[in-house]
């Protein structure tokens, strides 16, 4: 059941990211819902599931949207693996955790993407790019992670029965 659910999430995200999200740009910046999904699945399911989802979403984005295939897949894999490694240490019931993880994952993603593109011979003015796009995308992803977290918490977290006082 989880495999089918995750597969459907990947496909639905891809459809939404390629059709609806480009029209929801704020100051020319669209959210990276693929990155948010990778962060949350890694947080809720661990490094193995998160890493596989990261590679799949990254390669799908690379094949359809990018001129260089594999860069997003590698970056998403590392982000998912790092978050998944620390999954047991993070409080999953604290809403600030997914916000901060999405915030820093977005920054880390853009830093790694810039490095990959730099070494592949593509020139990007990093300061202008960071100032105009990355900061806004960090905020956008952080805020959207709240909605995604509530949804994913309903899908992936099994409620536990607690006895005693609240």
N, C-alpha and C positions, 0 to 999 in steps of 0.2 A: 504493500500500500504506500509506503513512504517513497519508494522509487517512482511510482506513477505520479504521486503528488509533486515530487520535486521536478520530474520531467515536464509536467503540465505548467508548473511555475516558470520554468525556463522558457517554454514556448510562448506562454501568455506574456511574459515580460518582453521577450523579443518582439512580439507583435506590437505591444504598446509602445516600446521604446522606438520602434521604427515608424510608427504611424501617428500616435497621439502626442508623445512627448516633444517632438520638434515644434509643435504649435504652442506648447506651454513654456516656452523660453522666457526667462526673466533677464532683461538686459543682455540678450543674446546667449544666455547660458541655459542649457537643459540639464536636468538631473541625470545622474548615472545610476539608474535603478538596478542595473546588473551588479554593480559594485555593492549596493545596499543589500541585495539578496545574498551575495557571497558572504558579506560580513555577518548577516543574521543567521544564515544556515551554518556557518562555521561556529558561531557562538552557541547555537542550539543543538547542533549535531556533531561537532568535533572536526578534527583536522582531516580525516579521511574523506568523509562525505563533502565537507567544505572544499577541499582541494579538487575533487573530481568535478564538482559543480563549477568551481572557478575556471578550470581548464575548459569545460564545455561552453560556458557563457563567453569566455574570452575568445576561444576559437570561432564560435559562431559570430561574434562581433567582428573579429578580424576578417573572416571570409566575406562577410557582407559589406562592412563599412570601411575597412582599412586597406591601405596599399601594401602594408607589410603584414604577412600572416605569421602569427605566433607570439607577437609581443604582448597583446592583451592576455592571452592564455597563460603565458609565463608569469606576468605580473599578478594576475588574479590568483593563480596557484599559490604564489608566495604569500600574498595577503591572507588568503584563506588558511594556509598552513600555520602561519604565525598566530592568527587569532584562534584557530582550532587547538593549537598546542597549549594555549592559556585558558581554554574553555572552562576547565574545572576550577580555575582560580578566580574567575569573574562571576560576580553576582548577577544571575540572569533575571532576577526580579526587579532590579534597579533600572529604571527607564533611562538614566544618564549613560549607562554603559553602551547601549547601541548607538546613542547619539555621538558620544565621544569616539567610539570605534569607527563609525562612518565618517566622522570629521577627519580623523587622522589617517584612515585608509584612503580617503580621497586625496589628501596631501601626499601620502606615500606613493599612491598610484601615479600622480602627475610628475613627481620627482623621478621615479623609475622610467616612466614613459619618455620624459625629456632626455634622460641619459641614453636610453635605447636609440632614440631618434638622432641624438647628437653623434653617437658612435656609428650610426648607419648613414651619416652624411647629410641629414636634414638639419637645416638651421632654423632655430626658433629663438626669438627674443624672450628669454625666460622671465626676466623681470616684468615686462609688459604682460606676458601671458599669465603669470602668477597673479599679478595685480588685477587684471581685468576678468579673468576666467576662474582661476583656481579658488580664490577666496570666496567668490559667490557660489561656486559649485559645492564647496565645503559646507557652507551654510544651508544650501538647498538640500543636499544629501542628508545632513544632520537632522533637519526638520522632517523630511520625508521618512527617515528611518523610524520615527515615532509611529507613524501609521503602519508601516510595514511590520514593525515589531509587534504591535498589537495583533495584527492579522496572523503573523507567523506563530505567535504565542498560542493562539487558538488552534492552529493547525498541528504544530509539532510537540507542544508540551502537554504531557498527560497530567491531568489534575490529580493531586494527592489528597488523601483524606487526612485531616488534622483533628486530633482529639485534644480537648483541653480548652483553656481560656484563650480568647483573642487578644 
